[in-house]
Amino acid sequence: MRIGILTGGGDAPGLNIAVYTLTKLLERRHEVYVVFHGWRGILDREVRRISSKDLLDFAFTGGTFIRTSRTNPFKDETRAEVFAKNLKELGLDVIVAIGGDDTLGAAAQTQARGLANVVGVPKTIDNDVYGTDYTIGFDTAVNEAIKVTESFKTTLISHERVGVVEVMGREAGWIALFAGLATMADFVAIPEKPVDWNVIANRTKEAYRDKRWALVIVSEGVKEYGGPKDEFGHSRLGGVGNELAQYIEKITGIETRAIIPGHIIRGASPTAFDRVLAIRFATEAYAAIEEGDYGKMVAYRGGDIVRIPITEVLGRNRLVSGYWLRLYEIYWGV
């Protein structure tokens, strides 16, 4: 068969390993093609046959060698018609879509419209894909966020300041929660648990009184600022860390600084967990293709790799809840 592989949405550490592993497995019996720039690659016909040897030098780096975009192939029917026409002419029998909920949603439509068979692989540093405990890139992003936070913390202690670290995550507070637990932050603000900023300021003041420094971690999705949206309807986030720092300093009178590592935590070389997860996902995706089990997404559940219908993912985000929300409440509940 002719099998295409694409990465869509934001880049995440571990993508290159997933593409490399899948290519290495598939090329034994099939023609493997990479689709550059996500779904946009079908619209622009940026498709190239490839071998695992072409990918080996990039396999263990961050980012995605085959590039990415936030292109929605079904944004309107005119674009959808071009997409369908190109896909037919390219002759791809199967597409492996590696991405988050938007990329996987487009994959589900591709399958439903009968344009090609699809298999989905979940990735995003936000860890918010429904149906899987972990996504490719999350573990690396958390570890990088921890490194930045610990470095920042040394200056807070030295200068007796309050510090605010803003981390990515969109509507999900997973990175903030894990980084907050790992560094024992004095307060963590996540989208799933709205809190009055006066509460944050007061908690910060109490912590500062005890040890002469304090650390707050805030998830970018705590506040949305509007502005232009991408093709999937998402607003650009970021900036709440600076605003919160100014507020804390105004209320408490304590010098407060903010840092926003932003995309830095996305660009690192993948951790061992993300490397192995990418390999396990790719191996299961390969098995699904060999078995003709299409319209599925591979997922990590309780340590096992399973397959679930991609349709289960549509319109749903995996947010901090259950055990993890209870853990949040123990340390930062109000």
HUQUIUR-V23817 format. One record per backbone hydrogen bond with DSSP energy under -0.5 kcal/mol. CO is the residue of the C=O (numbers start at 1). NH is the residue of the N-H. If there is no record, write none. Layout:
[[CO & NH] [CO & NH]]
//
This chain:
[[1 & 3] [1 & 31] [2 & 93] [2 & 94] [3 & 33] [4 & 96] [5 & 35] [6 & 98] [12 & 15] [14 & 18] [15 & 19] [16 & 20] [17 & 21] [18 & 22] [19 & 23] [20 & 24] [21 & 25] [22 & 26] [23 & 27] [25 & 28] [26 & 29] [26 & 30] [30 & 32] [31 & 3] [32 & 50] [33 & 5] [34 & 36] [34 & 48] [35 & 7] [35 & 38] [37 & 40] [38 & 41] [39 & 42] [39 & 43] [40 & 44] [41 & 46] [45 & 47] [46 & 36] [48 & 34] [51 & 54] [51 & 55] [52 & 55] [52 & 56] [55 & 58] [55 & 59] [56 & 59] [58 & 61] [61 & 14] [63 & 16] [64 & 67] [66 & 37] [67 & 38] [69 & 9] [71 & 73] [72 & 75] [76 & 80] [77 & 81] [78 & 82] [79 & 83] [80 & 84] [81 & 85] [82 & 86] [83 & 87] [84 & 88] [85 & 89] [86 & 90] [87 & 91] [87 & 92] [93 & 117] [94 & 4] [95 & 97] [95 & 119] [96 & 6] [96 & 98] [97 & 99] [97 & 121] [98 & 8] [99 & 123] [100 & 104] [101 & 105] [102 & 106] [103 & 107] [104 & 108] [105 & 109] [106 & 110] [107 & 111] [108 & 112] [109 & 113] [110 & 115] [110 & 116] [111 & 114] [117 & 95] [118 & 295] [118 & 296] [119 & 97] [120 & 298] [121 & 99] [122 & 136] [124 & 127] [128 & 318] [129 & 132] [135 & 138] [136 & 124] [137 & 141] [138 & 142] [139 & 143] [140 & 144] [141 & 145] [142 & 146] [143 & 147] [144 & 148] [145 & 149] [146 & 150] [147 & 151] [148 & 152] [149 & 153] [150 & 154] [151 & 155] [152 & 155] [152 & 156] [153 & 157] [154 & 158] [155 & 159] [156 & 160] [156 & 161] [161 & 214] [162 & 257] [163 & 216] [164 & 166] [164 & 259] [165 & 167] [165 & 218] [166 & 261] [166 & 262] [167 & 220] [169 & 172] [170 & 221] [173 & 177] [174 & 178] [175 & 179] [176 & 180] [177 & 181] [178 & 182] [179 & 183] [180 & 184] [180 & 185] [181 & 184] [187 & 217] [188 & 190] [189 & 219] [190 & 193] [196 & 199] [196 & 200] [197 & 201] [198 & 202] [199 & 203] [200 & 204] [201 & 205] [202 & 206] [203 & 207] [204 & 208] [205 & 209] [206 & 210] [207 & 211] [208 & 212] [214 & 163] [215 & 186] [215 & 187] [216 & 165] [217 & 189] [218 & 167] [219 & 222] [220 & 223] [220 & 238] [228 & 236] [230 & 233] [234 & 230] [239 & 243] [240 & 244] [241 & 245] [242 & 246] [243 & 247] [244 & 248] [245 & 249] [246 & 250] [247 & 251] [248 & 252] [249 & 253] [255 & 162] [257 & 164] [259 & 166] [261 & 264] [262 & 265] [263 & 266] [263 & 267] [264 & 267] [266 & 63] [271 & 275] [272 & 276] [273 & 277] [274 & 278] [275 & 279] [276 & 280] [277 & 281] [278 & 282] [279 & 283] [280 & 284] [281 & 285] [282 & 286] [283 & 287] [284 & 288] [285 & 289] [286 & 290] [287 & 291] [288 & 292] [288 & 293] [289 & 292] [292 & 294] [295 & 310] [296 & 120] [297 & 308] [298 & 122] [299 & 301] [299 & 306] [300 & 133] [301 & 304] [304 & 301] [304 & 306] [306 & 299] [308 & 297] [309 & 312] [310 & 313] [310 & 314] [313 & 316] [316 & 130] [317 & 319] [321 & 324] [321 & 325] [322 & 326] [323 & 327] [324 & 328] [325 & 329] [326 & 330] [327 & 331] [328 & 332] [329 & 333]]
//
